[in-house]
Amino acid sequence: MLRQAQLDVVVYPELGMDEWTVLLSHHRIAPVQCVFWGHPITSGFQALLGLADVILDPFPFGGGVTTLDALHLGVPVITLPAAQSIVHLAAGFLRYMNASDCIAKSLDDYVARAVTIATDPKDIRTRLLEHRSSIYQDATTIDDWNEFLSTVGPREHDATTPSD
């Protein structure tokens, strides 16, 4: 993916840095293309996300809150729902935000979409920014949650029913 897109900088977590170094060397990826950071990042994390042209939703476990943060900033997130072991969170949000072109159907498609969007992210960024508020303000979702919570919360006793 790095060679195809000829990217300048890719950010990886520092955990497993030795493995990344070997892998990058094996694939002849220049070390200057990679920046390693300590985990977790606290200050400046939003700014770091905002610098990305594209973010890869990891698998088998998705990016969770980081995915939501990226989408809110208008940063495209490429996801492969078939490789996820749990809910397809990123795919659901991307569909809702009119960005289904970030949802891959295979590993090869995941790489191809990442390269395509990383080299020209403007259109998808615009769509994500246009729809970012709607994912938090959907009345149907709020109503569904209220209905669900009303069924699992404590119930008031009926005054005519004797209590034990």
N, CA, C and O atoms as a DFTB+ gen file, in Angstrom:
656 C
 N C O
     1  1       0.821      -1.177       0.000
     2  2       0.000       0.000       0.000
     3  2       0.876       1.256       0.000
     4  3       0.598       2.214      -0.722
     5  1       1.927       1.244       0.810
     6  2       2.822       2.398       0.862
     7  2       3.503       2.637      -0.481
     8  3       3.641       3.776      -0.926
     9  1       3.924       1.558      -1.113
    10  2       4.590       1.717      -2.401
    11  2       3.614       2.199      -3.464
    12  3       3.954       3.054      -4.281
    13  1       2.395       1.648      -3.455
    14  2       1.412       2.024      -4.466
    15  2       1.029       3.491      -4.375
    16  3       0.934       4.172      -5.397
    17  1       0.809       3.983      -3.170
    18  2       0.353       5.361      -2.995
    19  2       1.506       6.348      -2.940
    20  3       1.287       7.555      -3.045
    21  1       2.721       5.863      -2.778
    22  2       3.898       6.716      -2.617
    23  2       3.645       7.771      -1.539
    24  3       3.880       8.963      -1.740
    25  1       3.164       7.301      -0.404
    26  2       2.846       8.183       0.712
    27  2       4.115       8.680       1.375
    28  3       5.147       8.010       1.344
    29  1       4.035       9.838       1.966
    30  2       5.185      10.412       2.650
    31  2       5.293       9.952       4.092
    32  3       6.387       9.651       4.569
    33  1       4.164       9.896       4.789
    34  2       4.189       9.575       6.211
    35  2       3.036       8.642       6.543
    36  3       1.901       8.856       6.118
    37  1       3.341       7.628       7.292
    38  2       2.333       6.733       7.830
    39  2       2.614       6.626       9.315
    40  3       3.772       6.514       9.716
    41  1       1.586       6.658      10.131
    42  2       1.770       6.627      11.575
    43  2       1.307       5.272      12.101
    44  3       0.195       4.831      11.813
    45  1       2.165       4.621      12.872
    46  2       1.869       3.327      13.470
    47  2       2.083       3.407      14.970
    48  3       2.890       4.211      15.439
    49  1       1.371       2.585      15.729
    50  2       1.657       2.552      17.167
    51  2       3.037       1.960      17.416
    52  3       3.509       1.109      16.663
    53  1       3.665       2.419      18.468
    54  2       5.014       1.971      18.798
    55  2       5.033       0.512      19.232
    56  3       6.048      -0.168      19.079
    57  1       3.935       0.032      19.765
    58  2       3.892      -1.354      20.212
    59  2       4.187      -2.268      19.032
    60  3       3.551      -2.149      17.984
    61  1       5.121      -3.157      19.186
    62  2       5.507      -4.060      18.115
    63  2       6.414      -3.405      17.085
    64  3       6.450      -3.824      15.928
    65  1       7.142      -2.383      17.502
    66  2       7.981      -1.629      16.575
    67  2       9.025      -2.511      15.894
    68  3       9.316      -2.313      14.714
    69  1       9.590      -3.472      16.605
    70  2      10.578      -4.366      15.993
    71  2       9.959      -5.139      14.830
    72  3      10.574      -5.292      13.775
    73  1       8.747      -5.619      15.038
    74  2       8.062      -6.358      13.977
    75  2       7.806      -5.460      12.767
    76  3       7.990      -5.884      11.626
    77  1       7.380      -4.216      13.018
    78  2       7.148      -3.276      11.926
    79  2       8.442      -2.993      11.172
    80  3       8.434      -2.930       9.942
    81  1       9.538      -2.823      11.877
    82  2      10.818      -2.521      11.240
    83  2      11.218      -3.648      10.293
    84  3      11.644      -3.390       9.168
    85  1      11.083      -4.884      10.738
    86  2      11.413      -6.040       9.897
    87  2      10.485      -6.098       8.688
    88  3      10.932      -6.308       7.561
    89  1       9.196      -5.911       8.930
    90  2       8.218      -5.973       7.848
    91  2       8.477      -4.891       6.795
    92  3       8.457      -5.165       5.595
    93  1       8.718      -3.678       7.248
    94  2       8.974      -2.583       6.311
    95  2      10.257      -2.816       5.521
    96  3      10.305      -2.549       4.320
    97  1      11.286      -3.309       6.183
    98  2      12.549      -3.601       5.516
    99  2      12.351      -4.684       4.457
   100  3      12.881      -4.586       3.350
   101  1      11.595      -5.702       4.804
   102  2      11.320      -6.808       3.884
   103  2      10.637      -6.307       2.606
   104  3      10.911      -6.804       1.514
   105  1       9.759      -5.334       2.749
   106  2       9.017      -4.805       1.598
   107  2       9.663      -3.565       0.989
   108  3       9.078      -2.900       0.134
   109  1      10.882      -3.265       1.443
   110  2      11.666      -2.141       0.919
   111  2      10.921      -0.808       1.034
   112  3      10.879      -0.014       0.094
   113  1      10.342      -0.590       2.201
   114  2       9.682       0.680       2.494
   115  2      10.682       1.552       3.235
   116  3      11.268       1.125       4.230
   117  1      10.876       2.757       2.757
   118  2      11.844       3.667       3.378
   119  2      11.402       4.036       4.786
   120  3      10.237       4.371       5.000
   121  1      12.324       3.979       5.759
   122  2      11.968       4.315       7.135
   123  2      11.462       5.743       7.293
   124  3      10.714       6.028       8.229
   125  1      11.856       6.649       6.395
   126  2      11.392       8.033       6.517
   127  2       9.897       8.155       6.247
   128  3       9.295       9.186       6.547
   129  1       9.295       7.112       5.685
   130  2       7.864       7.142       5.435
   131  2       7.061       6.839       6.692
   132  3       5.841       7.008       6.696
   133  1       7.706       6.404       7.734
   134  2       6.983       5.957       8.918
   135  2       7.348       6.781      10.141
   136  3       8.506       7.141      10.353
   137  1       6.345       7.063      10.926
   138  2       6.535       7.745      12.201
   139  2       5.933       6.841      13.260
   140  3       4.777       6.432      13.148
   141  1       6.713       6.524      14.292
   142  2       6.219       5.686      15.376
   143  2       5.934       6.564      16.579
   144  3       6.715       7.462      16.896
   145  1       4.826       6.311      17.247
   146  2       4.524       7.095      18.439
   147  2       4.248       6.181      19.607
   148  3       3.861       5.025      19.433
   149  1       4.451       6.713      20.812
   150  2       4.140       5.969      22.024
   151  2       2.639       5.875      22.213
   152  3       1.893       6.706      21.695
   153  1       2.203       4.896      22.930
   154  2       0.770       4.671      23.114
   155  2       0.445       4.762      24.588
   156  3       1.206       4.193      25.370
   157  1      -0.563       5.393      25.031
   158  2      -1.537       6.142      24.238
   159  2      -1.133       7.601      24.067
   160  3      -0.384       8.155      24.872
   161  1      -1.635       8.195      23.023
   162  2      -1.437       9.626      22.801
   163  2      -2.560      10.338      23.537
   164  3      -3.720       9.942      23.427
   165  1      -2.238      11.362      24.271
   166  2      -3.296      12.120      24.936
   167  2      -3.408      13.505      24.321
   168  3      -4.435      13.832      23.726
   169  1      -2.390      14.309      24.449
   170  2      -2.475      15.660      23.895
   171  2      -2.146      15.630      22.409
   172  3      -1.206      14.964      21.976
   173  1      -2.925      16.350      21.655
   174  2      -2.661      16.459      20.230
   175  2      -3.182      15.317      19.383
   176  3      -2.903      15.265      18.185
   177  1      -3.939      14.395      19.979
   178  2      -4.408      13.245      19.213
   179  2      -5.340      13.670      18.079
   180  3      -5.224      13.175      16.959
   181  1      -6.263      14.587      18.370
   182  2      -7.182      15.057      17.327
   183  2      -6.397      15.718      16.188
   184  3      -6.708      15.517      15.014
   185  1      -5.387      16.501      16.541
   186  2      -4.573      17.161      15.519
   187  2      -3.843      16.129      14.663
   188  3      -3.740      16.287      13.447
   189  1      -3.338      15.075      15.298
   190  2      -2.654      14.011      14.567
   191  2      -3.619      13.319      13.607
   192  3      -3.280      13.088      12.447
   193  1      -4.814      12.990      14.083
   194  2      -5.810      12.365      13.212
   195  2      -6.138      13.263      12.025
   196  3      -6.263      12.794      10.893
   197  1      -6.275      14.548      12.295
   198  2      -6.628      15.493      11.247
   199  2      -5.595      15.608      10.140
   200  3      -5.919      16.062       9.042
   201  1      -4.365      15.210      10.402
   202  2      -3.310      15.251       9.385
   203  2      -3.400      14.094       8.395
   204  3      -2.808      14.148       7.317
   205  1      -4.131      13.063       8.755
   206  2      -4.188      11.858       7.920
   207  2      -5.017      12.093       6.660
   208  3      -6.019      12.808       6.688
   209  1      -4.592      11.488       5.567
   210  2      -5.393      11.477       4.345
   211  2      -6.395      10.337       4.390
   212  3      -7.485      10.435       3.827
   213  1      -6.023       9.263       5.058
   214  2      -6.897       8.103       5.209
   215  2      -6.442       7.334       6.442
   216  3      -5.260       7.333       6.787
   217  1      -7.390       6.682       7.097
   218  2      -7.088       5.834       8.254
   219  2      -7.630       4.444       7.953
   220  3      -8.720       4.300       7.399
   221  1      -6.873       3.436       8.316
   222  2      -7.292       2.053       8.107
   223  2      -7.954       1.532       9.375
   224  3      -7.350       1.538      10.448
   225  1      -9.197       1.080       9.248
   226  2      -9.898       0.465      10.367
   227  2      -9.252      -0.905      10.583
   228  3      -9.302      -1.754       9.693
   229  1      -8.649      -1.131      11.747
   230  2      -7.927      -2.390      11.956
   231  2      -8.878      -3.576      12.089
   232  3     -10.056      -3.413      12.405
   233  1      -8.351      -4.755      11.846
   234  2      -9.136      -5.971      12.068
   235  2      -8.234      -7.019      12.684
   236  3      -7.030      -7.004      12.429
   237  1      -8.758      -7.912      13.470
   238  2     -10.180      -8.236      13.596
   239  2     -10.978      -7.311      14.515
   240  3     -12.203      -7.423      14.572
   241  1     -10.325      -6.410      15.229
   242  2     -11.047      -5.495      16.113
   243  2     -10.984      -4.103      15.514
   244  3      -9.906      -3.620      15.169
   245  1     -12.124      -3.462      15.389
   246  2     -12.209      -2.150      14.759
   247  2     -11.624      -1.034      15.599
   248  3     -11.216      -1.238      16.742
   249  1     -11.593       0.145      15.011
   250  2     -10.992       1.312      15.640
   251  2     -11.834       1.991      16.706
   252  3     -11.317       2.823      17.452
   253  1     -13.123       1.658      16.800
   254  2     -13.987       2.192      17.848
   255  2     -14.032       3.703      17.903
   256  3     -14.371       4.359      16.918
   257  1     -13.690       4.259      19.058
   258  2     -13.763       5.706      19.283
   259  2     -12.822       6.460      18.343
   260  3     -13.152       7.556      17.891
   261  1     -11.668       5.892      18.049
   262  2     -10.742       6.545      17.118
   263  2     -11.394       6.694      15.746
   264  3     -11.213       7.712      15.077
   265  1     -12.151       5.682      15.327
   266  2     -12.874       5.759      14.061
   267  2     -13.867       6.910      14.086
   268  3     -13.940       7.691      13.138
   269  1     -14.631       7.018      15.170
   270  2     -15.595       8.118      15.286
   271  2     -14.899       9.473      15.283
   272  3     -15.372      10.415      14.647
   273  1     -13.785       9.571      15.986
   274  2     -13.024      10.824      16.001
   275  2     -12.574      11.198      14.587
   276  3     -12.703      12.349      14.171
   277  1     -12.050      10.226      13.863
   278  2     -11.569      10.482      12.503
   279  2     -12.713      10.923      11.595
   280  3     -12.574      11.894      10.852
   281  1     -13.835      10.223      11.650
   282  2     -14.974      10.574      10.806
   283  2     -15.483      11.974      11.131
   284  3     -15.848      12.729      10.230
   285  1     -15.508      12.316      12.406
   286  2     -15.949      13.656      12.806
   287  2     -15.036      14.735      12.226
   288  3     -15.492      15.832      11.906
   289  1     -13.763      14.426      12.092
   290  2     -12.800      15.370      11.523
   291  2     -12.807      15.363       9.995
   292  3     -12.103      16.151       9.364
   293  1     -13.610      14.465       9.398
   294  2     -13.663      14.368       7.947
   295  2     -12.569      13.514       7.353
   296  3     -12.309      13.580       6.151
   297  1     -11.925      12.710       8.181
   298  2     -10.853      11.843       7.693
   299  2     -11.459      10.503       7.271
   300  3     -12.095       9.837       8.088
   301  1     -11.275      10.099       6.018
   302  2     -11.822       8.826       5.562
   303  2     -11.224       7.640       6.319
   304  3     -10.027       7.605       6.603
   305  1     -12.074       6.680       6.636
   306  2     -11.658       5.447       7.309
   307  2     -12.027       4.294       6.381
   308  3     -13.194       4.128       6.026
   309  1     -11.043       3.505       5.991
   310  2     -11.284       2.342       5.140
   311  2     -11.513       1.149       6.050
   312  3     -10.720       0.881       6.953
   313  1     -12.613       0.429       5.804
   314  2     -12.943      -0.711       6.653
   315  2     -13.239      -1.942       5.809
   316  3     -13.656      -1.835       4.656
   317  1     -13.019      -3.098       6.392
   318  2     -13.301      -4.386       5.764
   319  2     -14.188      -5.171       6.726
   320  3     -13.678      -5.952       7.529
   321  1     -15.515      -4.979       6.660
   322  2     -16.412      -5.606       7.629
   323  2     -16.287      -7.128       7.701
   324  3     -16.446      -7.705       8.776
   325  1     -16.007      -7.777       6.587
   326  2     -15.902      -9.240       6.586
   327  2     -14.759      -9.732       7.464
   328  3     -14.768     -10.885       7.894
   329  1     -13.778      -8.882       7.736
   330  2     -12.633      -9.275       8.565
   331  2     -12.825      -8.907      10.034
   332  3     -11.979      -9.229      10.869
   333  1     -13.920      -8.242      10.353
   334  2     -14.182      -7.829      11.733
   335  2     -14.762      -8.999      12.529
   336  3     -15.576      -9.767      12.016
   337  1     -14.340      -9.125      13.769
   338  2     -14.855     -10.210      14.611
   339  2     -16.059      -9.759      15.432
   340  3     -16.749     -10.582      16.034
   341  1     -16.309      -8.457      15.457
   342  2     -17.450      -7.931      16.210
   343  2     -18.248      -7.004      15.297
   344  3     -18.057      -7.005      14.081
   345  1     -19.123      -6.231      15.876
   346  2     -20.009      -5.381      15.080
   347  2     -19.253      -4.567      14.039
   348  3     -18.089      -4.211      14.221
   349  1     -19.938      -4.289      12.967
   350  2     -19.365      -3.532      11.860
   351  2     -19.613      -2.047      12.081
   352  3     -20.298      -1.400      11.289
   353  1     -19.059      -1.518      13.148
   354  2     -19.280      -0.137      13.559
   355  2     -18.908       0.851      12.460
   356  3     -19.729       1.684      12.074
   357  1     -17.699       0.770      11.960
   358  2     -17.238       1.728      10.948
   359  2     -18.102       1.659       9.693
   360  3     -18.471       2.696       9.140
   361  1     -18.425       0.459       9.240
   362  2     -19.239       0.311       8.030
   363  2     -20.608       0.959       8.215
   364  3     -21.108       1.622       7.306
   365  1     -21.210       0.774       9.376
   366  2     -22.511       1.380       9.642
   367  2     -22.454       2.895       9.594
   368  3     -23.303       3.531       8.970
   369  1     -21.466       3.473      10.245
   370  2     -21.330       4.929      10.230
   371  2     -21.029       5.442       8.824
   372  3     -21.571       6.465       8.408
   373  1     -20.175       4.744       8.098
   374  2     -19.827       5.174       6.746
   375  2     -21.041       5.146       5.825
   376  3     -21.221       6.054       5.014
   377  1     -21.878       4.111       5.940
   378  2     -23.105       4.064       5.135
   379  2     -24.005       5.248       5.480
   380  3     -24.541       5.916       4.596
   381  1     -24.157       5.490       6.756
   382  2     -25.015       6.572       7.227
   383  2     -24.497       7.934       6.761
   384  3     -25.281       8.859       6.552
   385  1     -23.196       8.053       6.602
   386  2     -22.579       9.331       6.225
   387  2     -22.337       9.450       4.715
   388  3     -21.562      10.298       4.272
   389  1     -23.005       8.594       3.927
   390  2     -22.890       8.640       2.471
   391  2     -21.446       8.428       2.012
   392  3     -20.962       9.106       1.104
   393  1     -20.775       7.483       2.651
   394  2     -19.372       7.215       2.321
   395  2     -19.123       5.714       2.170
   396  3     -18.106       5.193       2.628
   397  1     -20.060       5.033       1.524
   398  2     -19.919       3.582       1.331
   399  2     -18.704       3.219       0.496
   400  3     -18.266       2.068       0.508
   401  1     -18.153       4.184      -0.227
   402  2     -16.964       3.893      -1.026
   403  2     -15.736       3.647      -0.159
   404  3     -14.665       3.336      -0.681
   405  1     -15.873       3.781       1.146
   406  2     -14.788       3.449       2.087
   407  2     -14.929       2.027       2.631
   408  3     -14.102       1.584       3.427
   409  1     -15.964       1.316       2.207
   410  2     -16.223      -0.031       2.713
   411  2     -15.726      -1.048       1.689
   412  3     -16.243      -1.124       0.574
   413  1     -14.728      -1.820       2.076
   414  2     -14.112      -2.801       1.176
   415  2     -14.816      -4.151       1.265
   416  3     -15.425      -4.493       2.278
   417  1     -14.713      -4.904       0.174
   418  2     -15.329      -6.228       0.106
   419  2     -14.307      -7.362       0.228
   420  3     -14.680      -8.512       0.455
   421  1     -13.035      -7.041       0.080
   422  2     -11.966      -8.040       0.183
   423  2     -10.691      -7.318       0.622
   424  3     -10.640      -6.088       0.654
   425  1      -9.676      -8.093       0.954
   426  2      -8.410      -7.493       1.366
   427  2      -7.785      -6.687       0.226
   428  3      -7.267      -5.593       0.450
   429  1      -7.832      -7.224      -0.991
   430  2      -7.303      -6.482      -2.140
   431  2      -8.079      -5.184      -2.353
   432  3      -7.495      -4.148      -2.672
   433  1      -9.394      -5.251      -2.174
   434  2     -10.241      -4.070      -2.310
   435  2      -9.925      -3.052      -1.215
   436  3      -9.939      -1.846      -1.465
   437  1      -9.643      -3.531      -0.009
   438  2      -9.265      -2.685       1.136
   439  2      -8.025      -1.861       0.783
   440  3      -7.981      -0.652       1.010
   441  1      -7.024      -2.534       0.227
   442  2      -5.782      -1.861      -0.169
   443  2      -6.056      -0.874      -1.305
   444  3      -5.601       0.269      -1.266
   445  1      -6.800      -1.321      -2.310
   446  2      -7.077      -0.459      -3.466
   447  2      -7.845       0.797      -3.061
   448  3      -7.525       1.896      -3.514
   449  1      -8.852       0.635      -2.215
   450  2      -9.633       1.800      -1.766
   451  2      -8.763       2.744      -0.935
   452  3      -8.860       3.963      -1.071
   453  1      -7.925       2.186      -0.085
   454  2      -7.046       3.023       0.740
   455  2      -6.111       3.850      -0.136
   456  3      -5.924       5.043       0.104
   457  1      -5.533       3.225      -1.139
   458  2      -4.609       3.928      -2.034
   459  2      -5.352       5.002      -2.825
   460  3      -4.886       6.137      -2.921
   461  1      -6.498       4.649      -3.388
   462  2      -7.277       5.601      -4.187
   463  2      -7.687       6.816      -3.366
   464  3      -7.514       7.955      -3.801
   465  1      -8.228       6.572      -2.187
   466  2      -8.718       7.676      -1.357
   467  2      -7.562       8.475      -0.763
   468  3      -7.661       9.696      -0.637
   469  1      -6.470       7.809      -0.397
   470  2      -5.317       8.525       0.166
   471  2      -4.714       9.498      -0.841
   472  3      -4.193      10.546      -0.458
   473  1      -4.782       9.159      -2.116
   474  2      -4.195      10.030      -3.132
   475  2      -5.141      11.145      -3.569
   476  3      -4.705      12.117      -4.186
   477  1      -6.442      11.016      -3.253
   478  2      -7.403      12.068      -3.601
   479  2      -8.575      12.035      -2.615
   480  3      -9.658      11.564      -2.959
   481  1      -8.364      12.532      -1.395
   482  2      -9.382      12.416      -0.343
   483  2     -10.427      13.538      -0.314
   484  3     -11.332      13.500       0.520
   485  1     -10.328      14.527      -1.194
   486  2     -11.153      15.734      -1.067
   487  2     -12.658      15.447      -1.098
   488  3     -13.386      15.921      -0.225
   489  1     -13.137      14.687      -2.075
   490  2     -14.574      14.423      -2.207
   491  2     -15.130      13.710      -0.977
   492  3     -16.165      14.100      -0.437
   493  1     -14.444      12.679      -0.549
   494  2     -14.931      11.911       0.603
   495  2     -14.875      12.751       1.877
   496  3     -15.772      12.653       2.714
   497  1     -13.853      13.564       2.037
   498  2     -13.763      14.465       3.204
   499  2     -14.967      15.405       3.247
   500  3     -15.559      15.626       4.304
   501  1     -15.318      15.951       2.091
   502  2     -16.459      16.867       2.015
   503  2     -17.737      16.168       2.459
   504  3     -18.509      16.723       3.241
   505  1     -17.966      14.953       1.963
   506  2     -19.171      14.204       2.351
   507  2     -19.187      13.892       3.837
   508  3     -20.224      14.018       4.487
   509  1     -18.047      13.487       4.378
   510  2     -17.986      13.170       5.811
   511  2     -18.284      14.402       6.662
   512  3     -19.017      14.318       7.647
   513  1     -17.723      15.524       6.287
   514  2     -17.962      16.755       7.047
   515  2     -19.419      17.202       6.947
   516  3     -19.974      17.733       7.909
   517  1     -20.040      16.988       5.783
   518  2     -21.452      17.347       5.615
   519  2     -22.364      16.512       6.505
   520  3     -23.399      16.999       6.961
   521  1     -21.994      15.271       6.754
   522  2     -22.863      14.343       7.484
   523  2     -22.424      14.074       8.918
   524  3     -23.052      13.265       9.601
   525  1     -21.381      14.717       9.388
   526  2     -20.841      14.360      10.701
   527  2     -21.802      14.621      11.849
   528  3     -21.815      13.852      12.810
   529  1     -22.590      15.654      11.789
   530  2     -23.524      15.932      12.884
   531  2     -24.696      14.968      12.891
   532  3     -25.236      14.651      13.950
   533  1     -25.090      14.502      11.721
   534  2     -26.286      13.660      11.632
   535  2     -26.134      12.329      12.363
   536  3     -27.132      11.770      12.818
   537  1     -24.925      11.812      12.488
   538  2     -24.785      10.524      13.174
   539  2     -25.039      10.638      14.667
   540  3     -25.315       9.637      15.327
   541  1     -24.948      11.843      15.202
   542  2     -25.179      12.039      16.633
   543  2     -26.571      12.581      16.929
   544  3     -26.962      12.667      18.094
   545  1     -27.325      12.947      15.899
   546  2     -28.611      13.588      16.114
   547  2     -29.749      12.887      15.395
   548  3     -30.753      13.527      15.082
   549  1     -29.630      11.616      15.126
   550  2     -30.664      10.870      14.427
   551  2     -31.816      10.565      15.385
   552  3     -31.638       9.822      16.351
   553  1     -32.992      11.135      15.123
   554  2     -34.147      10.984      16.017
   555  2     -34.585       9.526      16.135
   556  3     -34.979       9.094      17.218
   557  1     -34.525       8.768      15.058
   558  2     -34.930       7.361      15.103
   559  2     -34.052       6.577      16.064
   560  3     -34.550       5.771      16.850
   561  1     -32.762       6.809      16.004
   562  2     -31.836       6.118      16.904
   563  2     -32.104       6.493      18.354
   564  3     -32.105       5.632      19.233
   565  1     -32.329       7.763      18.600
   566  2     -32.627       8.216      19.964
   567  2     -33.909       7.572      20.467
   568  3     -33.967       7.117      21.610
   569  1     -34.945       7.529      19.621
   570  2     -36.211       6.886      20.005
   571  2     -36.014       5.399      20.280
   572  3     -36.564       4.866      21.244
   573  1     -35.229       4.728      19.436
   574  2     -34.955       3.296      19.644
   575  2     -34.255       3.061      20.975
   576  3     -34.608       2.132      21.702
   577  1     -33.267       3.892      21.303
   578  2     -32.563       3.750      22.581
   579  2     -33.509       4.000      23.755
   580  3     -33.481       3.266      24.744
   581  1     -34.343       5.028      23.648
   582  2     -35.298       5.308      24.727
   583  2     -36.252       4.139      24.933
   584  3     -36.557       3.773      26.068
   585  1     -36.721       3.559      23.840
   586  2     -37.620       2.410      23.945
   587  2     -36.900       1.228      24.596
   588  3     -37.449       0.579      25.487
   589  1     -35.682       0.952      24.157
   590  2     -34.909      -0.140      24.736
   591  2     -34.679       0.083      26.225
   592  3     -34.896      -0.823      27.030
   593  1     -34.244       1.280      26.593
   594  2     -33.958       1.569      28.005
   595  2     -35.206       1.475      28.871
   596  3     -35.122       1.111      30.044
   597  1     -36.356       1.799      28.306
   598  2     -37.591       1.691      29.090
   599  2     -37.949       0.238      29.381
   600  3     -38.670      -0.043      30.339
   601  1     -37.453      -0.680      28.565
   602  2     -37.755      -2.097      28.796
   603  2     -36.781      -2.758      29.759
   604  3     -37.102      -3.798      30.334
   605  1     -35.607      -2.186      29.949
   606  2     -34.618      -2.806      30.831
   607  2     -34.472      -2.095      32.168
   608  3     -33.813      -2.598      33.078
   609  1     -35.083      -0.936      32.283
   610  2     -34.978      -0.171      33.529
   611  2     -35.921      -0.709      34.590
   612  3     -36.763      -1.558      34.300
   613  1     -35.787      -0.220      35.824
   614  2     -36.689      -0.654      36.896
   615  2     -38.116      -0.228      36.590
   616  3     -38.361       0.852      36.054
   617  1     -39.050      -1.101      36.942
   618  2     -40.463      -0.817      36.697
   619  2     -41.130      -0.404      37.991
   620  3     -40.816      -0.911      39.068
   621  1     -42.051       0.521      37.859
   622  2     -42.819       0.938      39.032
   623  2     -43.859      -0.130      39.329
   624  3     -44.411      -0.744      38.416
   625  1     -44.125      -0.347      40.621
   626  2     -45.141      -1.323      41.009
   627  2     -46.519      -0.737      40.787
   628  3     -46.757       0.440      41.054
   629  1     -47.416      -1.562      40.300
   630  2     -48.811      -1.163      40.141
   631  2     -49.423      -1.069      41.534
   632  3     -49.241      -1.971      42.352
   633  1     -50.138       0.001      41.808
   634  2     -50.712       0.225      43.147
   635  2     -51.715      -0.848      43.529
   636  3     -51.928      -1.096      44.716
   637  1     -52.338      -1.492      42.543
   638  2     -53.335      -2.520      42.860
   639  2     -52.722      -3.893      43.039
   640  3     -53.396      -4.822      43.485
   641  1     -51.454      -4.031      42.696
   642  2     -50.792      -5.323      42.822
   643  2     -50.104      -5.395      44.175
   644  3     -49.282      -4.540      44.505
   645  1     -50.443      -6.425      44.966
   646  2     -49.769      -6.542      46.265
   647  2     -48.286      -6.826      46.075
   648  3     -47.891      -7.591      45.195
   649  1     -47.475      -6.198      46.914
   650  2     -46.035      -6.446      46.830
   651  2     -45.660      -7.543      47.799
   652  3     -46.310      -7.726      48.828
   653  1     -44.630      -8.260      47.476
   654  2     -44.179      -9.368      48.332
   655  2     -43.299      -8.883      49.426
   656  3     -42.830      -9.679      50.240
